[in-house]
Structures are given as structure tokens and as C-alpha cells.
Amino acid sequence: MSPGMSPSLREEMATLSLFGGRLALAELILFSVFLTDILMLGVLGELNLSAVLLANAAFVLCYVTALGFLQGALPLASQRFEAGDLGGYHAIVTMSILLATGLAVLLLAIFLLFAAGLRLLGYPPELIAECWRYIAWVMPAYMLAMIYIAVRNGIIATGNSRWFMTLSLATLALNADFNYILGFGIRLGPVDIPGMGTSGIALASSLVD
């Protein structure tokens, strides 16, 4: 920190760093949920890993596009909230959530055509089948991620990011546990849960999200 920097500026920078740091870490943890899928599926085999990498690469493209599109609501909601116009704030957040829901439906349509697109590109049938096995179960998590953007923006507009870390860490821990149980199976005395492979690991992300 520069020696000539005023105490008030240092406080502002510390507040900004703490707020932005929480959000950045929360986003990192969110994508770590899908990274956990990749790590687990890598243990199952190369075909499983290739399928989930392909699906998640397409999802990241859609997510980043939606993030930019929905980001426009953030300054508008923030202005309303700071002005004490809670009705206007709630209206902006509600419209953003409705837009996010529309994007979630569009995402569903894109991934329903995903297998057909891969066939047109000449991908091997076994890879397409494994990819679809993952998409069919992870689709609810993909769609909820769109809604998450709108809700996230609404919370950021209030200037409070405290709960992002708690929820994100809980999500990551639960996803790792569910991934193992549903993907590989577990036997504890009379309880015997068979592993579902790719489908189970995708289902884990949907359940946790």
C-alpha cells in the first residue's frame, strides 16, 4: 500500500477488496462444482472425461454470454436500492429473474440439440451417447445456474456478499460427497447404493445446486 494513501482511501480499498474477493471466490467455487465432476469422471475413464469436458465447455460459453446479458440489471438495481426505492429494486430483480428463466429455457433447447450437432460434426457414437448421459442428468444444474446469475446480481446490488462464501463452500463440499456416492456407489452395512457412473455424477450436481 502506498505510504501517501489516505486512511479513508485505504478503508475503501479494503472494503472493495473484501467484497470483490468474496464474489470472485464464490464464482471460483461455483465452477469448481463442475470441475469436481471432471475430476471424478477422469477416474472412471477417458470416454467419460471427454464427454463431460465437451458438455461443460459448451455450458461455460452459454454461462459467460448470459452473465454479460444479465449484468445490465446490476447497476439499475443498485441505483434503486441506494435511493431507497425498494419497489423499483424488486421490480428490476424480478425482471432479471424472468429474463434468466427465458435464458434457462433457451439453454435447454440448445442442449436438446447438442447430440444432433455432434453427429453432424462426425463425433463417435459412443462419445455422443456418454455425453448425452451426462447432459440428461446435469441439465437442471445448468438451468439453475442461469437463475443464479440473476439472484446473484440482486444480492450484489445491496452491497452484501457475506453469504456467498458460506453457500458456495457448502455446495462444493456436498457436491464432492454426492459425486462419490452416486458416481461410484457406497456400501455401509445394509445400505447399498450402486454407482451410476456418469449419470450419477451429473445427478449429484443437479441435486446439490
C-alpha positions as CSV (number, residue, x, y, z in Angstrom):
1,M,0.0,0.0,0.0
2,S,1.3,3.5,-0.9
3,P,2.6,5.4,2.2
4,G,0.9,8.6,0.9
5,M,-2.6,7.0,0.7
6,S,-5.2,8.5,3.0
7,P,-6.8,6.3,5.7
8,S,-10.2,6.8,4.1
9,L,-8.9,5.6,0.7
10,R,-7.2,2.6,2.4
11,E,-10.5,1.7,4.1
12,E,-12.4,2.0,0.8
13,M,-9.9,-0.3,-1.0
14,A,-10.0,-2.8,1.9
15,T,-13.8,-2.9,1.7
16,L,-13.7,-3.2,-2.1
17,S,-11.2,-6.0,-2.0
18,L,-13.1,-7.9,0.7
19,F,-16.4,-7.5,-1.2
20,G,-14.9,-8.4,-4.6
21,G,-12.8,-11.1,-3.2
22,R,-15.8,-12.9,-1.7
23,L,-17.6,-12.7,-5.1
24,A,-14.5,-13.9,-7.0
25,L,-14.0,-16.8,-4.7
26,A,-17.7,-17.7,-4.8
27,E,-17.6,-17.8,-8.6
28,L,-14.5,-19.9,-8.5
29,I,-16.2,-22.4,-6.1
30,L,-19.3,-22.5,-8.4
31,F,-17.2,-23.6,-11.3
32,S,-15.3,-26.0,-9.0
33,V,-18.6,-27.9,-8.7
34,F,-18.3,-28.8,-12.4
35,L,-14.5,-29.2,-12.0
36,T,-15.3,-31.9,-9.4
37,D,-17.4,-33.7,-12.0
38,I,-14.4,-33.6,-14.4
39,L,-12.0,-34.9,-11.8
40,M,-14.4,-37.8,-10.7
41,L,-15.2,-38.8,-14.3
42,G,-11.5,-38.8,-15.1
43,V,-11.2,-41.7,-12.7
44,L,-14.0,-43.6,-14.5
45,G,-12.3,-43.4,-17.9
46,E,-11.2,-41.4,-20.9
47,L,-14.5,-41.6,-22.6
48,N,-16.4,-40.3,-19.5
49,L,-13.9,-37.5,-19.2
50,S,-14.1,-36.5,-22.8
51,A,-17.9,-36.4,-22.7
52,V,-18.1,-34.2,-19.6
53,L,-15.4,-31.8,-20.9
54,L,-17.3,-31.4,-24.1
55,A,-20.6,-30.6,-22.4
56,N,-19.1,-28.3,-19.8
57,A,-17.1,-26.4,-22.5
58,A,-20.4,-25.6,-24.3
59,F,-22.0,-24.7,-21.0
60,V,-19.3,-22.2,-20.0
61,L,-19.8,-20.4,-23.3
62,C,-23.5,-20.1,-22.6
63,Y,-22.9,-19.1,-19.0
64,V,-20.5,-16.3,-19.8
65,T,-22.9,-15.0,-22.5
66,A,-25.8,-15.0,-20.0
67,L,-23.6,-13.4,-17.4
68,G,-22.9,-10.4,-19.7
69,F,-26.5,-10.2,-20.8
70,L,-27.9,-10.1,-17.3
71,Q,-25.2,-7.9,-15.9
72,G,-27.2,-4.9,-17.1
73,A,-29.7,-5.2,-14.3
74,L,-26.9,-4.8,-11.6
75,P,-26.3,-1.0,-11.8
76,L,-30.1,-0.4,-12.2
77,A,-31.0,-2.5,-9.2
78,S,-28.1,-0.9,-7.2
79,Q,-29.4,2.6,-8.0
80,R,-32.9,1.8,-6.9
81,F,-31.7,0.2,-3.7
82,E,-29.3,3.1,-2.8
83,A,-32.1,5.5,-3.4
84,G,-34.4,3.6,-1.0
85,D,-36.8,2.7,-3.8
86,L,-37.3,-0.9,-2.7
87,G,-40.3,-1.3,-5.1
88,G,-38.2,-0.4,-8.0
89,Y,-35.3,-2.6,-6.8
90,H,-37.6,-5.6,-6.5
91,A,-39.1,-4.9,-10.0
92,I,-35.6,-4.8,-11.6
93,V,-34.6,-8.1,-9.8
94,T,-37.9,-9.8,-10.8
95,M,-37.5,-8.8,-14.4
96,S,-33.9,-10.1,-14.3
97,I,-35.0,-13.4,-12.9
98,L,-37.7,-13.7,-15.7
99,L,-35.0,-13.0,-18.3
100,A,-32.8,-15.6,-16.7
101,T,-35.6,-18.1,-16.8
102,G,-36.0,-17.4,-20.5
103,L,-32.3,-18.0,-21.0
104,A,-32.6,-21.2,-19.0
105,V,-35.2,-22.4,-21.4
106,L,-33.0,-21.4,-24.4
107,L,-30.1,-23.3,-22.8
108,L,-32.4,-26.4,-22.5
109,A,-33.2,-26.1,-26.2
110,I,-29.5,-25.8,-27.1
111,F,-28.5,-28.9,-25.2
112,L,-31.5,-30.9,-26.5
113,L,-29.9,-30.3,-30.0
114,F,-26.4,-30.9,-28.7
115,A,-26.3,-34.6,-29.6
116,A,-27.6,-33.9,-33.1
117,G,-24.9,-31.3,-33.6
118,L,-22.2,-33.7,-32.5
119,R,-23.5,-36.3,-35.0
120,L,-23.3,-33.7,-37.8
121,L,-19.7,-33.0,-36.8
122,G,-18.9,-36.7,-37.1
123,Y,-18.2,-37.4,-33.4
124,P,-18.0,-41.1,-32.4
125,P,-21.4,-42.6,-31.4
126,E,-20.1,-43.9,-28.1
127,L,-18.8,-40.4,-27.2
128,I,-22.2,-38.8,-28.1
129,A,-24.0,-41.4,-26.0
130,E,-21.8,-40.8,-23.0
131,C,-22.1,-37.0,-23.4
132,W,-25.9,-37.2,-23.5
133,R,-25.9,-39.5,-20.5
134,Y,-24.2,-36.6,-18.6
135,I,-26.3,-33.8,-20.1
136,A,-29.6,-35.6,-19.3
137,W,-28.9,-35.6,-15.6
138,V,-26.9,-32.3,-15.2
139,M,-29.4,-30.2,-17.2
140,P,-31.3,-29.0,-14.1
141,A,-28.0,-27.7,-12.6
142,Y,-27.2,-25.9,-15.9
143,M,-30.6,-24.2,-15.9
144,L,-30.4,-23.2,-12.3
145,A,-27.0,-21.6,-13.0
146,M,-28.9,-19.1,-15.2
147,I,-31.3,-18.2,-12.4
148,Y,-28.3,-18.0,-10.0
149,I,-26.8,-15.1,-12.1
150,A,-30.0,-13.0,-11.7
151,V,-30.2,-13.7,-7.9
152,R,-26.5,-13.1,-7.5
153,N,-26.8,-9.7,-9.2
154,G,-29.8,-8.8,-7.0
155,I,-27.8,-9.6,-3.8
156,I,-24.7,-7.8,-5.1
157,A,-26.8,-4.7,-5.7
158,T,-27.5,-4.5,-1.9
159,G,-23.8,-4.4,-1.2
160,N,-23.8,-7.6,0.9
161,S,-21.8,-10.6,-0.1
162,R,-21.4,-12.3,3.2
163,W,-23.5,-15.4,2.4
164,F,-21.9,-16.2,-0.9
165,M,-18.9,-17.9,0.7
166,T,-20.9,-20.0,3.1
167,L,-23.3,-21.2,0.5
168,S,-20.6,-21.8,-2.1
169,L,-18.4,-23.8,0.3
170,A,-21.4,-25.9,1.4
171,T,-22.3,-26.5,-2.2
172,L,-18.7,-27.6,-3.1
173,A,-18.4,-30.0,0.0
174,L,-21.9,-31.6,-0.7
175,N,-21.2,-32.0,-4.4
176,A,-17.9,-33.9,-3.7
177,D,-19.7,-36.2,-1.3
178,F,-22.7,-36.8,-3.6
179,N,-20.4,-37.2,-6.6
180,Y,-18.6,-40.1,-4.9
181,I,-21.7,-41.8,-3.5
182,L,-23.8,-41.6,-6.7
183,G,-21.0,-42.0,-9.2
184,F,-19.1,-44.9,-7.6
185,G,-21.6,-46.2,-5.1
186,I,-21.2,-47.0,-1.5
187,R,-22.0,-49.9,0.9
188,L,-22.5,-49.3,4.6
189,G,-23.9,-52.3,6.3
190,P,-27.4,-52.9,5.0
191,V,-27.3,-49.7,2.9
192,D,-26.0,-50.5,-0.6
193,I,-26.1,-47.7,-3.2
194,P,-24.9,-48.8,-6.6
195,G,-22.7,-46.4,-8.6
196,M,-24.4,-44.8,-11.6
197,G,-21.2,-43.7,-13.3
198,T,-21.5,-40.6,-15.5
199,S,-25.2,-40.2,-14.8
200,G,-24.7,-40.4,-11.0
201,I,-22.0,-37.7,-11.0
202,A,-24.2,-35.4,-13.2
203,L,-27.2,-36.1,-10.9
204,A,-25.1,-35.1,-7.9
205,S,-24.5,-31.6,-9.3
206,S,-28.2,-31.2,-10.0
207,L,-29.3,-32.3,-6.5
208,V,-26.7,-30.0,-4.8
209,D,-27.5,-27.0,-7.0
